Each structure stands twice: as C-alpha cells, then as structure tokens.
Amino acid sequence: MTGKNFFGGIFTGAVTYELIHKDKFSQARAGILHTPHGDFLTPIFMPVGTQATVKTLSPEELEQLGAGIILSNTYHLFLRPGAELIKKAGGLHKFMNWSKGILTDSGGFQVFSLGELRKISEDGVTFRSHIDGAKKFLSPEVSVEVQKNLGSDIMMAFDECIPYPADYDYAKKSTERTHRWAERSLAAAKSSLTQGIFGICQGGMYEDLRMESAKVIGTMDFDGCAIGGLSVGEPKDLMYKMMEISVQYLPENKARYFMGLGTPQDLMECVGRGVDMFDCVFPTRVARNGMAMVSPKTSPRGRLVMKNSEFTEDFSPIENNCDCYACKNNFTRAYIRHLVRTDEIFGLRLLTLHNLRYLQKFMSDMRNAILEDRFKDFRADFFSDENL
C-alpha cells in the first residue's frame, strides 16, 4: 500500500511508523502510526475489545473519547464466533462497526496461560477450549490465517510467552522457538497487502536473552516490534530493566509496542524510555469494579474507589476539568456511587468512559510535553506526590 503521510510525504507498506520528534532530555518520542484505517499519533493507548467490543461502550463513544486503535483478541474470536464467520461479515471492522484501527494479538498469551490444558511442540500449541473443552490447535500459520480473516490493520506474530519465574534454560529454548515462529509468521503474512504484522521479542528476565531477542526481531522484516513477556508478575524495577534492554536494540524507524500495560505510572515510565504503543484491560476492568482513574492532584494515589462512603453526599464530578461524558455532564460522585452500589450498568459505563478518556488525554499530554522538550518536567510533576 502506498499513501500520503501526516505531512504529505509518501510512505509504503500497509503499516508504517513515522518518527516526528525525540525529547531532548529523555528517550521519549512522538510519532505517527500510519495504518489502512487512519493515521494515529503516538504515544498511544489502545483500549481492549477482547470479544470485538470494548465492554459497555459503543464504537461512537470510543471515537468521541479519542480512541484511535483498539485491540481485539485472536484466541477468543477464534473460538467464537469463529474467524470464518467474521470474514463472511466483511471483516472485523464491519462486524463490529468500527472504522478506525484494529490490532489483533496472536492468541499466544491466552494459550500459554491455559497451563495444563495446552501442549507445546515445535509445530504449535494444542489446547483445550476454556469454553467447551474442545481440542484446538494454534501455530504461526493458523494464527496469521485467523488474523487475515479478521482483517485487522496490525497482526501479531505467534510467540511463546515465558512465565515468571522461569529458569534460564527454559527461557532460552522458548525465546529461540519464538524466533523460529516469528519467521514462520512473517512467511504466512507475506500475501497480505492490506495488513501489517509486528514481531514480538521475548527473553524472560535475562539480560542476554532480552538483548538477543530484540536484535533478532528488530532485524526481521516486521512493520513494528513488540515487547512481550513482561508485566507477568515480576517486580517493577525488573520489568523496567528488561524493557530498557529491549528498547535499546530495537530499530528507531519502527513502532515499539509494550503489550499489556495500562497504569498511568507504567505508561509514564515506558514512554520515557522510548516506547510508543500500549494496551491493557486495566482501565475498563477497574471501572467495572467501581474505580475511577484520576490525576494525583485529585487523589494522591490516582484513583477513587466509588463505593466508599466518603462520596455519599459528594455532588462534584469525578474530576474537575475533565472533559469526559460523565464529568462534562456533571454526573456526580454521589450518583455514581449509588449506581455502583446498586449494580446499575450505567454506573459502570460512566466509569469506563471516564477512565478511557483519562488515559487518552494523559497520552496526548505526554505527547505535547515530548514535542515541547519538557517531558522530564512533566514526569517530575506527575510523580511529585510521594504516594504514587
């Protein structure tokens, strides 16, 4: 695919990354991700629509709150309703009535989290469906074929997600298999002219394996590079260290995607180390549990537990100066507390809208700070509260 980039230049390939500016005092960077369904400013957070929907929200609401790309889950859609049905419907965009970008994960993380219900071989993974126990098989070729049928803008290579903790020998063999599977994923994806594909570097919690994996994946003909196998239970300082090693050896001209990360603190740290893309169920999951994400200046811990009695007679919005639907229309903390305590879906919808809008605005504010070479000050101000 050939088209015009954000500034009128020409780019080739279904998905490309355009670096616009690097902050002078950190590794943070701002860019543009070009996809068949639009150009999106980075750093970017992608809401998760596991089952071809971001829970409780309509596509129009997602667009209004500023979401550009969403993530859908290959494993779950493979099991139901099935990729062939979605293909018959015209692809995932038409199936779910979403006109912007879609990234589909490979299904690897979900398959490997099944534990004893799956068996790994060089060919792929045989597993039992968590829905009905039916025997299924995923491989690099099958995963890519499913993602082709889904018609996402960005496919992900099939990889093996290393658990934490894992011994060195296991991590090494697993990482090497991920590299072989990456080659097979690329070969399977070659026939698609309208979809990009990202590789995933692994390596467990071992510096040499992380470095080697980033080098291998970074030199392959992927459209972008993801950092996988982190945020799986390891200490934060170890996660950041492994992520830094990976970023150091990934190409500058490709998007860098940290899989499964979504707290403001983590996003700030990883953007500051040169990562561009993120996804996580965190903002929508905590919303369904009655928690609102807010600025540290609103609440020292950056969150409000709306079930708490302190909000019983609090007739202020979730957060002053927030432009989300809930705050802008002055649905008060007292009202939302009532909805959450009575299990009313509207309360969960309001919190989901607020949390996702909060993260979209947060990413936009970080981008502006990068463009103006003040990211370090922005970060220092954010972390000024000792409780974060």
C-alpha positions in Angstrom: 0.0 0.0 0.0 1.2 3.5 -0.8 -0.2 6.7 0.6 0.4 10.1 2.0 1.8 10.6 5.5 0.8 13.2 8.0 2.9 15.9 6.4 2.1 15.0 2.8 5.1 12.7 2.1 4.9 9.3 0.7 5.0 6.1 2.7 4.9 2.5 1.5 3.7 -0.6 3.3 0.3 -1.4 5.0 1.6 -0.1 8.3 4.5 2.3 8.9 5.8 4.4 11.8 7.0 8.0 11.3 9.2 9.5 14.0 8.4 13.2 14.4 10.4 14.3 17.4 12.6 13.0 20.2 12.6 14.8 23.6 16.0 16.4 24.1 16.3 15.3 27.8 14.9 11.7 27.7 14.3 8.8 25.4 10.6 9.8 24.9 9.5 10.2 21.4 6.4 11.4 19.4 5.5 9.9 16.1 2.7 8.9 13.7 1.4 5.3 13.1 0.1 5.0 9.5 -2.5 2.2 9.0 -5.1 1.4 6.4 -7.8 2.8 8.7 -6.1 6.1 9.6 -3.0 7.8 10.9 -2.7 7.8 14.7 -0.4 10.0 16.9 1.9 8.3 19.3 2.5 7.6 22.1 -0.9 5.9 22.0 -3.0 3.7 24.3 -5.3 1.1 22.7 -8.4 0.1 24.6 -9.0 -3.6 24.7 -12.0 -5.0 22.9 -11.5 -8.7 23.6 -14.7 -10.1 22.1 -14.9 -7.5 19.3 -16.3 -4.9 21.7 -14.9 -2.6 24.4 -17.1 -3.7 27.3 -20.2 -1.4 27.8 -19.3 1.1 25.1 -20.4 1.8 21.6 -18.0 2.5 18.7 -19.3 6.1 18.5 -18.4 6.6 22.2 -15.0 5.2 21.7 -14.3 7.6 18.9 -15.7 10.5 20.8 -13.3 9.9 23.7 -10.4 9.9 21.4 -9.6 6.2 20.8 -7.8 5.6 17.5 -6.8 1.9 17.6 -8.4 -0.8 19.7 -7.1 -4.3 20.4 -9.2 -7.5 19.7 -8.3 -11.0 20.8 -7.5 -13.7 18.2 -7.8 -16.5 20.7 -11.3 -15.6 21.8 -12.6 -14.7 18.3 -11.0 -18.0 17.0 -13.2 -19.9 19.5 -16.3 -17.9 19.0 -17.9 -16.8 16.8 -15.1 -18.0 14.6 -12.9 -16.1 12.1 -14.6 -17.6 9.1 -18.0 -16.1 10.2 -16.3 -12.7 10.7 -14.7 -12.9 7.3 -18.2 -13.5 5.8 -19.4 -10.4 7.6 -16.8 -8.4 5.8 -14.1 -8.5 8.4 -13.8 -7.3 12.0 -14.3 -3.6 11.1 -17.7 -4.2 9.5 -18.7 -6.9 12.0 -18.3 -4.5 15.0 -19.0 -1.3 13.0 -15.6 0.3 13.8 -14.0 2.4 11.2 -10.6 3.1 12.8 -7.6 0.9 13.6 -7.6 -2.6 14.9 -4.7 -4.6 16.2 -5.2 -8.3 16.9 -2.9 -10.2 19.2 -1.8 -13.6 18.1 -3.5 -15.7 20.8 -0.2 -16.8 22.2 -0.6 -15.2 25.6 -4.1 -16.7 26.2 -3.0 -20.1 25.0 0.1 -20.2 27.2 -1.9 -19.1 30.2 -4.0 -22.2 30.0 -1.3 -24.2 31.8 -2.0 -27.9 31.8 -4.8 -27.5 29.2 -2.2 -27.0 26.5 0.8 -28.8 25.0 3.7 -27.0 23.2 5.5 -28.5 20.2 7.7 -27.0 17.5 4.7 -27.1 15.2 2.5 -25.0 17.5 0.2 -25.4 20.6 -2.6 -28.0 21.1 -5.0 -26.9 23.7 -8.5 -27.4 25.2 -11.0 -24.6 24.8 -11.9 -23.0 28.0 -15.5 -22.8 26.8 -16.4 -26.4 26.0 -13.1 -28.4 26.3 -12.9 -29.0 22.5 -9.4 -29.8 21.2 -7.9 -26.9 19.2 -4.6 -26.1 17.6 -2.8 -22.8 17.0 0.5 -22.3 15.2 2.2 -19.3 13.5 0.4 -20.2 10.2 -3.0 -20.8 11.8 -2.8 -17.6 13.9 -1.9 -15.5 10.9 -4.6 -17.0 8.8 -7.2 -16.3 11.6 -5.9 -12.7 11.8 -6.2 -12.4 8.0 -9.8 -13.5 8.2 -10.4 -11.0 10.9 -8.9 -8.3 8.7 -7.1 -6.3 11.4 -4.8 -3.5 10.4 -2.0 -4.9 12.5 -1.4 -8.6 13.1 0.9 -10.0 15.7 3.4 -12.8 15.2 2.7 -16.0 17.2 5.1 -16.3 20.1 5.6 -18.2 23.4 5.0 -16.1 26.4 7.5 -17.1 29.1 6.1 -17.3 32.6 7.6 -15.7 35.6 9.7 -17.1 37.2 11.3 -19.4 34.6 14.8 -20.9 34.7 17.4 -19.8 32.2 17.4 -23.0 30.0 13.7 -22.9 29.6 13.7 -19.1 28.8 16.5 -19.7 26.2 14.8 -22.5 24.4 11.4 -20.7 24.5 13.0 -17.5 23.1 14.7 -19.3 20.3 11.4 -21.0 19.4 9.7 -17.6 19.4 12.3 -16.5 16.8 11.6 -19.5 14.6 7.9 -18.9 14.9 8.4 -15.3 14.0 10.0 -16.3 10.7 7.0 -18.6 10.0 4.6 -15.8 11.0 6.3 -13.5 8.5 6.2 -16.0 5.7 2.5 -16.6 6.3 1.7 -12.9 6.4 3.5 -12.1 3.1 0.5 -12.5 0.9 -1.4 -9.7 2.7 -1.1 -6.3 1.1 -3.6 -4.6 3.4 -2.3 -5.7 6.9 0.9 -5.1 8.8 2.5 -7.5 11.2 4.5 -6.9 14.3 7.1 -9.2 15.8 7.4 -9.9 19.5 10.7 -10.1 21.3 10.9 -12.2 24.4 13.8 -13.3 26.7 12.2 -13.8 30.1 14.0 -11.9 32.8 17.6 -12.5 31.5 19.6 -9.6 30.1 21.4 -11.5 27.4 18.3 -13.2 26.1 16.4 -9.9 26.1 19.2 -8.3 24.1 19.5 -11.1 21.7 15.8 -11.3 21.1 15.4 -7.6 20.5 18.3 -7.8 17.9 16.8 -10.8 16.1 13.2 -9.5 16.0 14.4 -6.0 15.2 16.3 -7.0 12.1 13.4 -9.1 10.7 11.1 -7.6 8.2 8.3 -6.7 10.6 6.3 -3.5 10.4 6.8 -2.9 14.2 8.3 -4.5 17.2 6.5 -5.5 20.4 8.0 -6.2 23.8 6.3 -9.3 25.2 6.6 -11.5 28.3 6.7 -8.5 30.8 4.2 -7.3 33.3 3.6 -11.0 34.2 4.2 -10.8 37.9 7.8 -9.6 38.1 8.9 -6.7 40.3 8.5 -3.3 38.7 12.2 -2.5 38.7 13.0 -5.7 36.9 10.2 -5.1 34.4 11.6 -1.6 33.6 15.2 -3.0 33.3 14.2 -5.7 30.9 12.1 -3.2 28.9 15.1 -0.8 28.7 17.3 -3.5 27.3 14.8 -4.5 24.7 14.2 -0.9 23.5 18.0 -0.3 23.3 18.3 -2.9 20.5 15.0 -2.2 18.6 15.1 -0.2 15.4 14.3 3.5 15.7 12.2 3.6 12.5 9.6 1.1 13.7 6.9 1.4 16.3 7.7 -0.1 19.7 4.7 -1.7 21.5 4.7 -2.8 25.1 2.0 -5.4 25.4 -0.4 -5.5 28.4 0.5 -2.3 30.3 -2.0 0.4 31.3 -1.5 2.2 34.6 -0.5 5.9 34.3 2.6 5.3 36.3 3.8 2.5 34.0 2.9 4.4 30.8 4.9 7.4 32.0 7.9 5.3 32.8 7.8 3.4 29.5 7.2 6.4 27.3 10.2 8.0 28.9 12.2 5.0 27.8 11.1 5.2 24.2 8.0 3.1 23.9 5.2 4.2 21.5 2.2 1.9 21.9 0.3 0.2 24.8 -2.8 -1.8 25.5 -4.3 -3.1 28.7 -7.7 -4.2 30.2 -6.8 -2.2 33.4 -8.9 1.0 32.8 -12.0 -0.9 31.8 -11.7 -3.7 34.3 -11.2 -1.4 37.3 -14.2 0.7 36.1 -16.4 -2.4 36.3 -15.1 -2.8 39.8 -16.1 0.7 40.7 -12.8 2.6 40.5 -12.2 5.9 38.8 -8.7 6.9 37.5 -7.8 10.5 38.3 -4.9 12.8 38.5 -2.6 12.5 41.5 -3.6 16.1 42.3 -7.2 14.9 42.6 -6.3 11.9 44.7 -2.8 11.1 46.0 -3.0 7.5 44.7 -4.5 8.5 41.3 -7.7 6.6 41.9 -11.1 6.9 43.6 -13.0 3.9 44.9 -16.5 5.0 44.2 -18.2 2.6 46.7 -16.6 4.3 49.6 -18.9 6.2 52.0 -16.9 9.4 51.6 -18.7 10.0 48.3 -22.3 9.5 49.7 -23.0 13.3 49.7 -20.3 14.4 47.2 -22.0 16.3 44.5 -18.9 17.2 42.5 -17.9 15.4 39.3 -15.4 12.5 39.3 -12.7 15.0 38.4 -12.8 18.8 37.9 -11.7 20.0 34.4 -12.2 16.5 32.9 -13.9 16.7 29.5 -15.3 13.1 29.6 -19.0 12.5 29.1 -19.5 11.7 32.8 -17.7 14.8 34.2 -18.8 17.2 31.5 -22.5 16.4 32.2 -21.9 16.5 35.9 -22.9 13.0 36.9 -21.8 13.4 40.5 -19.7 11.1 42.6 -22.7 10.6 44.9 -24.8 9.5 41.9 -22.1 7.2 40.5 -21.6 5.7 44.0 -25.3 4.9 44.1 -25.2 3.3 40.7 -22.2 1.2 41.5 -23.6 0.0 44.9 -26.9 -1.0 43.2 -25.1 -2.8 40.3 -26.6 -0.5 37.7 -24.8 -0.9 34.4 -24.9 2.9 33.7 -22.6 3.5 36.6 -20.0 1.1 35.1 -20.4 2.8 31.7 -19.8 6.2 33.2 -16.6 5.0 34.9 -15.4 3.2 31.7 -16.0 6.4 29.7 -14.1 8.4 32.3 -11.2 6.0 32.6 -10.6 5.6 28.9 -10.9 9.3 28.3 -8.5 10.0 31.2 -5.9 7.8 29.6 -6.4 9.2 26.1 -5.9 12.7 27.5 -2.9 11.5 29.5 -1.2 10.2 26.4 -2.0 13.4 24.5 -0.5 15.5 27.3 2.6 13.3 27.3 2.9 13.7 23.5 2.7 17.5 23.8 5.4 17.5 26.5 7.6 15.5 24.2 7.1 17.8 21.3 8.0 20.8 23.5 11.1 19.1 25.1 9.6 19.2 28.6 8.8 15.6 29.2 11.2 15.3 32.2 9.4 18.2 33.9 6.0 16.7 33.0 7.2 13.4 34.6 8.6 15.1 37.7 5.3 16.9 38.2 3.3 13.7 37.8 5.4 11.8 40.3 5.7 14.7 42.8 3.2 13.0 45.1 5.1 10.6 47.3 2.1 8.1 47.3 2.5 7.3 43.6 
